[in-house]
């Protein structure tokens, strides 16, 4: 298992871009600077396990559970997706539609509505009460330039937590991370 978590989720978003982290998460595994959508899909399918991305109030993450002999490829994909996503208008429109359906699912679920209302009551206006999905009107107006700017400011090495479990070669992982372009990751 390998996972890359970026510190910062819906609770850290400025009000004017509520929902941007979740929208970025939807686009991370669509296309990268080095892989077209078909290549991303084929790699995920060939890894023989699962790859998933998710957003919480405190982080955005991509995780992979794959056979040990495919861990290097999974790590490459995760780092590529986290640090070199491509945000194209056509991909944004597709994912905006997916998120619109998520908004509808929440509105159609009394349990989800109750949970959101409980968070509002417990947190009393605190950012932790904000829904991960953000606000519809904000998600509708965000553009690729907004995503790219937010991504470059918040998806940084300083905010990365990388975890690998299993028969992994920690020094090799550290070398791989150190070989990333300057400003992307600095060993501590």
C-alpha positions in Angstrom: 0.0 0.0 0.0 1.2 3.5 -0.9 -0.5 6.7 -0.2 0.1 10.4 -0.7 -1.8 12.8 1.5 -1.7 16.6 1.0 -2.5 18.6 4.1 -5.4 20.9 3.5 -9.0 20.1 2.7 -12.3 21.9 2.7 -11.7 23.4 6.1 -8.7 25.3 4.9 -10.3 26.7 1.7 -11.1 30.4 1.5 -14.8 31.0 1.2 -14.6 32.3 -2.4 -13.2 28.9 -3.5 -15.2 26.4 -1.3 -15.1 23.1 -3.0 -11.9 23.6 -5.0 -9.9 20.9 -3.3 -12.6 18.3 -4.0 -12.8 19.5 -7.6 -9.0 19.2 -8.0 -9.1 15.7 -6.4 -11.6 14.7 -9.1 -9.1 15.7 -11.8 -5.9 14.3 -10.3 -6.3 10.9 -11.9 -7.8 12.0 -15.2 -4.7 13.3 -16.9 -1.2 14.4 -15.9 1.6 16.4 -17.7 3.1 13.0 -18.5 0.1 10.7 -19.1 -3.0 11.0 -21.2 -6.3 9.8 -19.8 -6.0 6.4 -21.6 -2.5 5.9 -20.2 -3.7 6.7 -16.7 -6.6 4.3 -17.0 -4.5 1.5 -18.5 -1.9 1.8 -15.8 -4.5 1.7 -13.0 -6.1 -1.3 -14.6 -2.8 -3.1 -15.1 -1.5 -2.6 -11.5 -3.7 -5.5 -10.3 -5.1 -3.7 -7.3 -6.9 -0.5 -6.6 -6.2 3.2 -6.8 -8.5 5.8 -5.2 -8.5 9.5 -4.5 -10.5 11.3 -1.9 -10.9 14.6 -0.1 -11.7 15.3 3.6 -12.0 18.4 5.6 -8.3 18.2 6.4 -6.6 16.5 3.4 -6.7 15.4 -0.2 -5.2 12.0 -0.9 -4.5 9.3 -3.5 -3.9 5.7 -2.3 -2.9 2.5 -4.1 -3.2 -1.1 -2.9 -1.2 -3.2 -5.4 1.0 -6.3 -5.5 4.4 -5.5 -4.1 6.1 -5.9 -7.5 4.0 -3.0 -8.8 4.6 -0.6 -5.9 7.1 1.5 -7.8 4.7 2.1 -10.7 1.9 2.9 -8.3 4.2 5.4 -6.5 5.2 7.0 -9.8 1.5 7.4 -10.7 0.7 9.0 -7.3 3.5 11.5 -7.5 2.7 12.3 -11.1 -1.0 12.9 -10.2 -0.3 14.9 -7.1 2.5 17.1 -8.5 1.8 17.3 -12.3 -1.9 17.1 -13.0 -3.2 18.7 -16.2 -6.4 20.8 -15.9 -8.2 21.0 -19.2 -11.6 22.7 -19.7 -13.2 19.6 -21.2 -12.1 17.4 -18.2 -13.3 20.1 -15.8 -16.8 20.1 -17.4 -17.0 16.3 -17.1 -16.0 16.4 -13.4 -18.2 19.4 -12.7 -21.1 17.2 -13.9 -20.0 14.3 -11.6 -19.9 16.7 -8.6 -23.3 18.1 -9.5 -24.6 14.5 -9.2 -22.9 14.3 -5.8 -24.7 17.5 -4.7 -28.0 15.9 -5.7 -27.2 12.7 -3.9 -26.5 14.6 -0.7 -29.8 16.5 -1.1 -31.7 13.3 -1.7 -30.3 11.7 1.5 -31.9 12.6 4.8 -28.9 11.0 6.6 -26.4 13.2 4.7 -28.5 16.3 5.4 -28.7 15.4 9.1 -24.9 14.9 9.2 -24.3 18.2 7.6 -26.7 20.0 10.0 -25.1 18.2 13.0 -21.6 19.5 11.9 -23.0 23.0 11.6 -24.6 22.8 15.0 -21.4 21.3 16.6 -18.9 23.6 14.9 -20.9 26.8 15.1 -19.6 28.5 12.0 -16.1 27.0 12.2 -14.5 26.0 8.9 -14.6 22.3 10.0 -18.4 22.4 9.4 -18.0 23.2 5.7 -19.0 20.4 3.4 -16.2 18.8 1.4 -18.2 19.3 -1.8 -18.2 23.1 -1.2 -20.9 25.3 -2.6 -22.6 24.6 -5.9 -22.3 28.2 -7.2 -18.6 28.2 -6.5 -17.9 24.9 -8.2 -19.9 26.1 -11.2 -17.7 29.2 -11.6 -14.3 27.8 -11.0 -12.0 27.7 -14.1 -8.9 25.7 -14.9 -6.7 28.8 -14.1 -8.3 28.9 -10.6 -7.5 25.2 -10.1 -3.9 25.5 -11.4 -3.2 28.5 -9.1 -4.7 26.9 -6.0 -2.9 23.6 -6.8 0.5 25.3 -7.2 0.0 27.1 -3.8 -1.4 24.2 -1.8 -0.2 20.9 -3.3 3.4 21.4 -2.2 6.1 19.3 -0.7 5.7 20.9 2.6 2.2 19.6 2.8 2.9 16.1 1.6 2.7 13.0 3.8 3.8 9.9 1.9 3.2 6.4 3.4 4.3 3.1 2.0 3.6 -0.2 3.7 4.9 -3.6 2.8 8.2 -4.9 1.4 9.3 -1.4 0.3 12.8 -0.1 0.0 12.7 3.1 2.0 16.1 4.5 0.8 14.9 4.0 -2.8 11.7 5.9 -2.1 13.7 8.7 -0.5 16.0 8.8 -3.5 13.0 9.0 -5.8 11.4 11.8 -3.8 14.8 13.7 -3.7 15.0 13.4 -7.5 11.8 15.3 -8.0 12.2 18.9 -9.4 13.3 21.5 -6.9 10.5 22.9 -5.0 8.4 19.8 -5.2 9.9 17.8 -2.4 12.7 18.4 0.0 13.9 15.6 2.3 13.8 16.4 6.0 
